[in-house]
Amino acid sequence: MTIELESTRRALRDAVAQAERAAELARLLDAAQARLAAAEQSADEVKALAERLSETEERLAAEQAAADKLRRELAEQRFQAEVANWKLSSMKVARWNRLGDAIKSGRNNPMRLAKGLRGAAKPVKRPIAPKRRPPAAAKSKDERPGAAFQATSTTRTLGGASFKLKPFRVPTGPNTRPHLTAAVIADPHAEALLRYEWRQTTGFTPRDFARVLPLEVPHLLVVESVTQGPWVEEITGEPGEGIRALLDWCAERGIRTVFWHTQGDVAAYAATAELFEHRFTTDVTVAWPRLQFGVQPRVHNPLPLAGGRIDRVLTLDQLLPGHLAYPDVLTSYRWPSGVDCPPGTPQWRLAEIAACGTPIGPEPDGRRAHVALRRAYQMGTMTERIDEMLEAIGLPSARATLNTSVLLPILDPYLMEHALAQVAKQSGVDQLVVIGPPETELRARDVLPDVEVVYRRPHPAMTEGAMLDAGIDLCEADLVAVMDPRDVYGAHYLSDLRRAFLFSTADIVGKAAFFAHLRKPQATLLKQPDAEYAYLPEVAGATLLARRNTLREVGFADLTEGWDEVLMRQCREDGIKVFSADRFGYVRVRDEDRWLLGAAHLVEYGSAEPHALI
């Protein structure tokens, strides 16, 4: 009995313990369920907060973009107002305006008239032209692709030695067609080629294009066969929802769409390309219209690095290690004295190197480098390629031109035939304004049948400067070249000079480095060989190529000798940029010139043309 009772008691104690454990488990379960419910509620709240935060960030980004745009527009309006005030001030101090004021105020008073005319004849310092300033508030750093495009890698390593470079400063503007806006999806190389051809919008993604693009609705969409970035998966293989939505967005707004196949197997992009209105390719084996790469003058040009070149010829692998971003590639192009490129190097790569003035081959050669640079541009620039594309898709490709008028004053009738022959060699001459003997007009029309000839007969006492000043108002082209009837000009002289306007910001281009030939000693000289591709205080007057409006504002001094020195001095006072191009294509010819003998290097005794005309 006792044993049974004890067993019962133990069973009861066990049952009570199990009940307590069950109760504890139930309590813990209830607590866990309560925490789970609270967590679910918190998750819903976090999700709602995340959605609100995303909406707020989008509104903030849109407001920041709008504010930045307003700041840029305000800065531009201020600059234009300063330009207008500067032009008004320049007109007020112009000699013709002061003469007019003197005549008007002294009309009835001879003494006052004489005093006013004397005052008007005195030189007056012209107001300094305003310069563009950045917007009042700098734009916050944007990490999106294409937002920053400057060189960052400042060191290179060769054979264990480290070289410190001053990076090539990639220009930020202006662009060729400011009236045209393009949304562009491209890898860094193609983006660098296109960014100066229009107002370019980049960096948008499949997620945010509907928010970014309406800020400045583009006229066209250009999509390259990219190999990196958020659009790769959208355009390779079966088209993604993002690219379809983007194309639908463009279709609703009448935005033309272009697919540009530049790399990779075209089959990988074929399905996506079919959704675009227009397709182009760089591959000659693909049956689409061609749109090849061209050099971009704004970044592929002979402007040197601040530290100059190293005295070494590099292989292509040494020149372009694989880690370089494209802005740093532009620095590397300008670094060595030459590049030895292996067979099979892409043609576009060779053209870019040559366009930067870098000799290609095992031995550096400045003459061959200049010819290669010229050929790289003759193969076509991106500006010309985009002209072709815009024409094909039906958009206007209007842009500024480099049309040229030539001013040719002929003081000596015996130089007429020689002078006209020098002009006839040139390409791209739209107009010849010639001032000289009566027989010059008919002879000029015979020698230059495809050029508009404007002839004026000079007064017997006119100086060369007076002839030029009279002729500038007859010029109609955007650029005006001054040529000296005594000198020799190569067939590529004007086309080489015009090229400088594609990559420099100068209003006047000429040559401070040039060859000269003195007949009496039969000596060939080289003036200032280091003065190539640089902004300088002055260039030779006989090599002047300038924007027409600039020459009209500055004018020519009434001198036969030294009018160019006065012109250059006026440019320095007015802040007008003057750029010295290459040394080739021109020979200054004189019987003797003591100034040149003391300021130039002797090349040889013999003709200068084999050295200069290439």
C-alpha positions in Angstrom: 0.0 0.0 0.0 2.8 2.3 1.0 4.6 1.6 -2.2 1.6 2.3 -4.3 1.0 5.6 -2.5 4.6 6.7 -3.1 4.3 5.9 -6.7 1.1 7.9 -7.0 2.8 10.9 -5.3 5.8 10.7 -7.7 3.4 10.5 -10.6 1.5 13.6 -9.3 4.8 15.5 -8.9 5.8 14.6 -12.4 2.4 15.6 -13.7 2.6 19.0 -11.9 6.2 19.6 -13.2 5.1 18.8 -16.8 2.1 21.1 -16.4 4.4 23.8 -15.2 6.7 23.3 -18.2 3.8 23.3 -20.5 2.5 26.5 -19.0 6.0 28.0 -19.4 6.1 26.9 -23.0 2.7 28.3 -23.6 3.8 31.6 -22.1 6.9 31.7 -24.2 4.9 30.9 -27.3 2.5 33.7 -26.6 5.5 36.1 -26.0 7.1 34.9 -29.3 3.9 35.4 -31.2 3.5 38.9 -29.7 7.1 39.8 -30.7 6.4 38.4 -34.2 3.3 40.4 -34.6 5.2 43.5 -33.4 8.0 42.8 -35.9 5.6 42.4 -38.7 4.0 45.7 -37.8 7.5 47.3 -37.6 8.3 45.8 -41.0 5.2 47.3 -42.6 6.1 50.7 -41.0 9.7 50.4 -42.3 8.5 49.6 -45.7 6.2 52.5 -45.7 9.0 54.8 -44.5 11.3 53.4 -47.2 8.8 54.2 -49.9 8.3 57.7 -48.4 12.1 58.2 -48.3 12.5 57.0 -51.9 9.8 59.5 -53.0 11.4 62.2 -51.0 14.8 61.5 -52.5 13.4 61.6 -56.0 11.7 64.9 -55.3 14.9 66.3 -53.7 17.0 65.1 -56.7 14.5 66.7 -59.1 14.6 70.0 -57.1 18.4 69.9 -57.0 18.6 69.4 -60.7 16.1 72.2 -61.3 18.0 74.5 -58.9 21.3 73.7 -60.7 19.7 74.4 -64.0 18.4 77.7 -62.8 21.9 78.6 -61.4 23.5 77.8 -64.7 20.9 79.8 -66.6 21.3 82.7 -64.2 25.1 82.6 -64.6 24.7 82.6 -68.4 22.2 85.5 -68.3 24.7 87.5 -66.2 27.5 86.7 -68.5 25.4 87.7 -71.6 24.5 91.0 -69.8 28.2 91.6 -69.1 29.0 90.9 -72.7 26.3 93.3 -73.9 27.7 96.0 -71.5 31.2 95.3 -72.7 30.2 95.6 -76.4 28.4 98.9 -75.6 31.5 100.2 -73.8 33.7 99.1 -76.7 31.5 100.9 -79.1 31.6 104.1 -77.0 35.4 104.2 -77.0 35.8 103.1 -80.6 37.6 105.7 -82.7 34.7 106.1 -85.2 32.2 106.7 -82.4 34.4 109.3 -80.7 35.0 111.0 -84.1 31.2 111.1 -84.6 30.7 112.6 -81.1 33.4 115.2 -81.8 31.9 116.2 -85.1 28.4 116.4 -83.6 29.4 118.5 -80.6 31.7 120.8 -82.6 29.4 121.3 -85.5 28.9 125.0 -84.8 32.2 125.6 -83.0 35.4 125.1 -85.0 37.6 125.3 -81.9 35.6 122.7 -80.1 35.6 120.6 -83.3 39.4 120.7 -83.5 39.8 119.9 -79.9 37.4 117.0 -80.1 39.1 115.6 -83.2 42.4 115.7 -81.4 41.0 113.9 -78.5 39.3 111.3 -80.7 42.6 110.6 -82.4 44.3 109.6 -79.2 44.3 105.9 -78.4 41.9 104.8 -75.6 42.2 101.6 -73.7 39.4 99.3 -74.6 37.4 97.6 -71.8 38.4 94.1 -70.9 36.1 91.4 -72.3 34.2 89.6 -69.5 34.9 85.9 -68.8 32.5 83.2 -68.0 32.3 82.4 -64.3 31.0 79.2 -62.7 27.5 79.3 -61.2 27.1 80.8 -57.8 26.7 77.5 -56.1 28.8 74.5 -57.3 26.9 71.4 -58.3 27.2 68.6 -55.7 29.4 65.7 -56.6 27.5 63.2 -58.8 28.7 59.7 -58.9 26.6 58.6 -61.9 28.5 57.5 -65.0 29.6 60.4 -67.1 29.0 63.0 -64.3 32.7 63.5 -63.8 35.1 63.3 -66.8 38.6 64.4 -65.7 41.9 62.5 -65.6 42.8 61.2 -62.1 45.8 58.9 -62.5 48.9 61.1 -62.2 51.7 58.5 -62.2 53.0 56.0 -64.6 55.5 53.2 -64.0 58.1 52.1 -66.5 60.8 49.5 -65.7 60.3 50.1 -62.0 60.7 53.9 -62.3 57.7 56.1 -61.4 56.8 59.2 -63.5 54.7 62.0 -62.2 52.3 63.5 -64.8 50.2 66.6 -65.0 47.0 65.2 -66.3 45.5 66.5 -69.6 42.6 68.7 -68.6 39.5 67.5 -70.5 37.5 70.5 -71.7 34.0 71.0 -70.4 32.6 72.9 -73.3 31.3 74.4 -75.6 29.6 71.9 -77.8 29.0 71.8 -81.5 25.2 71.8 -81.6 23.9 73.6 -78.5 20.4 73.5 -80.0 20.3 69.6 -79.9 19.9 67.4 -76.8 20.7 63.7 -76.8 20.1 61.0 -74.2 23.1 58.7 -74.5 23.8 55.2 -73.1 27.4 54.5 -73.9 30.7 53.2 -72.6 33.3 55.8 -71.6 35.1 55.8 -74.9 32.0 56.5 -77.1 30.7 58.9 -74.5 33.9 60.9 -74.7 33.5 61.1 -78.5 29.9 62.2 -78.4 29.8 64.6 -75.4 30.9 67.6 -77.4 28.5 67.1 -80.3 25.3 68.1 -78.6 23.9 68.8 -75.1 24.3 65.3 -73.7 22.3 63.6 -70.9 23.9 60.4 -69.5 23.9 58.4 -66.2 20.2 57.5 -66.2 19.3 53.9 -65.3 16.3 51.6 -66.1 15.0 52.6 -62.7 15.1 56.4 -62.9 15.0 57.4 -66.6 11.4 58.4 -66.3 12.4 60.9 -63.6 15.7 62.1 -65.1 14.9 62.6 -68.8 11.8 64.8 -68.4 14.0 67.5 -66.8 15.4 68.2 -70.3 13.5 66.2 -72.9 16.0 65.0 -75.5 15.5 65.1 -79.3 17.0 61.7 -79.8 18.2 58.6 -77.8 21.5 57.0 -78.8 22.3 53.6 -77.3 25.7 51.9 -77.8 26.3 48.2 -77.5 27.6 48.8 -74.0 29.6 46.2 -72.1 29.3 47.7 -68.6 26.8 49.5 -66.5 23.1 49.1 -65.6 21.9 48.7 -69.2 24.0 45.7 -70.3 21.5 43.1 -69.2 18.7 45.2 -70.7 20.1 45.2 -74.2 21.9 41.8 -74.6 19.9 38.7 -75.5 16.2 39.2 -75.0 15.3 42.9 -74.5 14.6 43.8 -70.9 11.6 45.6 -69.5 13.7 48.7 -68.8 14.8 49.2 -72.4 11.3 48.5 -73.6 9.9 51.0 -71.2 12.5 53.6 -72.3 11.7 53.1 -76.0 8.0 53.4 -75.3 8.6 56.6 -73.4 10.5 58.0 -76.4 7.8 56.8 -78.9 5.1 58.7 -76.9 7.1 61.9 -77.2 8.3 61.5 -80.8 11.9 61.1 -79.8 14.0 59.4 -82.4 15.9 56.3 -81.3 19.3 55.1 -82.6 21.2 51.9 -81.8 24.9 52.0 -82.5 26.8 48.7 -82.6 30.4 49.3 -81.9 31.7 46.2 -80.2 30.8 42.6 -79.4 28.8 40.0 -81.4 26.0 41.8 -83.2 23.8 38.7 -82.6 23.8 39.4 -78.9 22.2 42.8 -79.5 20.1 42.0 -82.6 16.8 41.5 -80.8 17.1 44.8 -78.9 18.3 46.7 -82.0 15.2 45.7 -83.9 13.1 47.8 -81.5 15.0 51.0 -82.5 14.0 53.2 -85.4 17.5 53.4 -86.7 20.5 51.1 -86.5 24.2 51.8 -87.3 27.4 49.7 -86.9 31.2 50.0 -87.1 31.4 46.4 -88.4 31.8 46.1 -92.1 30.4 42.6 -92.0 27.0 43.7 -90.6 24.3 44.8 -93.1 23.5 48.0 -91.3 24.4 51.6 -92.3 28.0 52.5 -91.3 28.8 54.9 -88.4 32.5 54.6 -87.8 34.5 56.2 -84.9 36.1 59.5 -85.8 38.6 61.6 -83.8 37.0 64.1 -81.4 39.0 67.4 -81.9 38.2 68.5 -78.3 40.1 65.7 -76.8 42.2 64.2 -79.7 44.5 67.2 -80.5 48.1 68.1 -80.3 47.8 70.3 -77.2 50.7 69.2 -75.0 50.8 68.2 -71.4 52.1 70.8 -69.0 55.2 68.8 -68.2 56.0 68.0 -71.9 56.9 64.6 -73.2 59.4 62.1 -71.9 62.3 61.2 -74.2 61.2 57.6 -74.7 59.4 55.5 -77.3 56.9 53.2 -75.6 55.1 50.1 -76.7 51.3 50.2 -76.8 51.1 48.1 -73.6 53.5 50.5 -71.8 51.4 53.4 -73.0 48.1 52.1 -72.0 48.1 49.8 -69.0 44.7 48.1 -68.5 43.6 50.0 -65.4 43.3 53.5 -67.0 40.0 55.3 -67.3 39.5 57.0 -70.7 40.4 60.5 -69.4 43.7 59.1 -68.2 44.1 57.4 -71.6 44.0 61.0 -73.1 46.9 61.9 -70.8 48.9 58.9 -71.8 48.5 59.7 -75.5 50.5 62.9 -75.0 53.2 61.5 -72.7 55.9 59.7 -74.8 58.0 61.0 -77.7 56.6 58.1 -79.8 54.6 54.9 -79.7 55.5 51.7 -81.4 52.2 50.0 -82.2 52.0 46.3 -83.1 50.3 45.0 -86.2 46.5 44.6 -85.7 46.1 47.8 -83.6 42.6 49.1 -84.3 42.5 51.9 -86.8 40.6 54.2 -84.4 43.3 53.8 -81.8 46.0 54.7 -84.3 44.0 57.7 -85.4 43.5 58.9 -81.8 47.2 58.7 -81.1 48.2 60.4 -84.3 45.6 63.2 -83.7 47.3 63.9 -80.4 50.5 64.7 -82.3 52.4 61.6 -81.0 54.7 59.9 -83.6 53.8 56.3 -84.4 56.8 54.0 -85.0 60.1 53.0 -83.5 61.7 56.3 -84.3 60.1 59.7 -83.4 59.7 62.0 -86.5 58.0 65.3 -86.2 57.3 65.7 -89.9 55.8 62.2 -90.2 53.8 62.9 -87.0 52.3 66.1 -88.5 51.3 64.2 -91.7 49.8 61.4 -89.6 47.8 64.0 -87.6 46.5 65.6 -90.8 45.4 62.2 -92.1 43.7 61.3 -88.9 41.5 64.4 -89.2 41.0 63.8 -93.0 39.6 60.3 -92.2 36.8 62.0 -90.4 35.9 63.7 -87.1 33.0 62.8 -84.9 31.4 66.1 -85.9 31.3 64.8 -89.5 30.1 61.4 -88.4 27.3 62.9 -86.4 26.4 65.1 -89.4 25.9 61.8 -91.4 23.8 60.2 -88.6 21.5 63.2 -88.2 21.0 63.5 -91.9 20.1 59.8 -92.0 17.5 60.0 -89.2 16.0 63.3 -90.3 17.3 65.8 -87.7 18.9 69.1 -88.6 22.7 69.1 -88.2 23.2 72.9 -88.3 26.4 74.0 -86.8 29.1 76.7 -87.1 31.3 76.5 -90.1 34.9 77.2 -90.9 34.2 79.0 -94.1 37.1 81.3 -95.0 37.7 84.6 -96.8 41.2 85.5 -97.8 42.4 89.1 -97.6 45.2 89.7 -100.2 46.7 93.2 -100.5 49.1 93.5 -103.4 51.4 96.6 -103.3 53.8 95.4 -106.0 52.3 94.4 -109.4 55.2 92.0 -110.0 54.0 89.9 -107.1 50.5 89.4 -108.5 51.0 86.0 -110.2 52.9 84.6 -107.3 50.3 85.8 -104.8 47.3 84.4 -106.7 49.1 81.1 -107.1 49.5 80.8 -103.3 45.8 81.3 -102.8 44.9 78.9 -105.6 46.7 76.1 -103.7 44.4 76.3 -100.7 41.3 74.3 -100.1 38.2 75.6 -98.4 38.5 79.2 -99.6 35.0 80.7 -100.2 35.9 84.3 -101.0 39.0 86.2 -102.1 39.1 89.9 -101.3 42.0 91.3 -103.3 43.2 94.9 -103.3 45.8 95.7 -106.0 46.4 96.8 -109.6 43.5 96.9 -112.1 44.6 93.7 -113.9 44.4 91.8 -110.7 40.6 91.3 -110.9 40.4 89.5 -114.2 43.5 87.4 -113.4 42.1 86.4 -110.0 38.8 85.2 -111.6 40.8 83.1 -114.1 43.0 81.6 -111.5 40.2 81.0 -109.0 37.1 80.2 -111.0 35.2 78.5 -108.1 35.9 81.3 -105.6 33.9 84.5 -105.2 36.3 87.3 -106.0 35.8 90.8 -104.6 38.2 93.4 -106.1 39.0 96.9 -104.9 41.5 99.3 -106.4 43.6 101.0 -103.8 44.4 104.7 -103.6 48.0 105.4 -104.5 48.9 106.4 -100.9 47.2 103.5 -99.1 49.3 101.5 -96.7 49.0 97.8 -96.4 47.2 98.2 -93.0 44.7 100.6 -94.6 44.1 98.1 -97.4 43.4 95.4 -94.9 41.1 97.6 -92.9 39.1 98.5 -96.0 38.9 94.9 -97.0 37.7 93.4 -93.7 34.2 94.9 -94.2 34.0 93.1 -97.5 34.6 89.7 -96.0 31.6 87.5 -95.5 32.9 84.1 -94.3 33.2 83.2 -90.6 37.0 83.2 -90.7 39.4 85.7 -92.4 42.9 84.9 -93.5 45.6 87.5 -94.3 48.2 86.4 -96.8 51.4 88.2 -97.8 52.1 88.2 -101.6 55.8 87.9 -100.9 55.6 84.6 -99.0 55.2 80.9 -99.9 52.2 78.9 -98.6 51.8 75.1 -98.8 48.7 73.4 -100.1 47.7 72.4 -96.6 48.4 75.8 -95.0 44.8 77.0 -94.5 43.3 73.5 -93.7 46.0 73.0 -91.0 45.4 76.4 -89.5 41.6 76.0 -89.5 42.0 72.8 -87.5 43.1 74.8 -84.5 39.7 76.4 -84.2 38.3 72.9 -83.6 40.2 72.4 -80.3 41.4 75.8 -79.1 39.3 78.6 -77.6 41.3 81.3 -79.5 39.8 84.0 -81.7 43.0 84.4 -83.7 45.3 81.6 -84.9 48.6 81.9 -86.7 52.2 80.9 -86.5 54.9 82.0 -84.1 57.1 79.1 -85.1 57.8 79.1 -88.9 60.5 78.7 -91.5 62.0 81.7 -93.3 64.3 82.0 -96.4 66.7 84.9 -97.0 67.6 85.2 -100.7 70.8 87.1 -100.4 72.6 84.7 -98.1 70.5 81.7 -99.4 69.8 80.8 -95.7 66.9 78.8 -94.3 66.0 79.7 -90.8 63.5 78.4 -88.2 61.9 81.0 -85.9 60.9 80.0 -82.4 60.7 76.2 -82.8 59.3 75.7 -79.3 56.3 78.0 -80.0 54.0 75.4 -81.4 50.5 74.6 -80.1 50.4 77.3 -77.4 48.6 80.4 -76.5 51.1 83.2 -77.0 51.2 87.0 -77.1 51.6 87.3 -80.8 51.9 85.4 -84.2 53.2 86.5 -87.6 50.8 88.8 -89.4 51.2 87.0 -92.7 49.9 83.8 -91.0 46.8 85.4 -89.5 43.5 83.5 -89.5 40.9 85.1 -87.3 37.2 85.2 -86.6 35.8 88.0 -88.8 34.0 89.8 -85.9 37.2 89.9 -83.9 39.1 91.6 -86.7 36.3 94.0 -87.3 36.3 95.0 -83.6 40.1 95.4 -83.4 40.8 96.8 -86.9 44.2 97.3 -88.6 46.6 100.1 -88.1 47.4 102.5 -91.0 50.9 101.1 -91.5 52.7 99.1 -94.1 55.4 97.7 -91.8 54.4 96.8 -88.2 50.6 96.7 -88.5 50.6 93.1 -87.1 52.6 94.2 -84.0 50.0 96.9 -83.3 47.2 94.3 -83.8 48.8 91.9 -81.4 49.3 94.6 -78.8 45.6 95.5 -79.1 44.7 91.9 -78.6 46.7 91.7 -75.5 45.0 94.8 -74.1 41.5 93.5 -75.0 42.1 90.0 -73.6 41.7 88.3 -77.1 43.3 84.8 -77.1 45.9 84.2 -79.8 47.0 80.6 -80.6 50.2 79.5 -82.3 49.8 76.4 -84.5 52.4 74.2 -86.1 55.6 75.3 -87.9 54.8 73.8 -91.3 53.1 75.0 -94.4 54.5 78.5 -94.6 57.8 80.2 -95.5 58.5 83.9 -94.9 60.6 85.1 -97.9 62.8 88.2 -97.8 66.0 89.4 -99.5 67.5 90.0 -96.1 66.2 90.4 -92.5 68.6 91.3 -89.7 65.8 90.7 -87.1 65.3 87.2 -88.3 69.1 86.5 -88.4 69.3 87.4 -84.7 66.1 85.7 -83.5 66.0 82.4 -85.5 68.0 79.2 -85.8 69.9 78.4 -88.9 68.6 75.2 -90.6 70.8 75.1 -93.7 72.0 77.1 -96.7 69.4 76.2 -99.3 65.7 76.2 -100.0 63.2 76.2 -97.1 60.4 74.5 -99.0 61.6 70.9 -98.4 61.6 71.6 -94.7 58.3 73.6 -94.4 56.0 72.3 -97.1 54.8 68.8 -96.2 
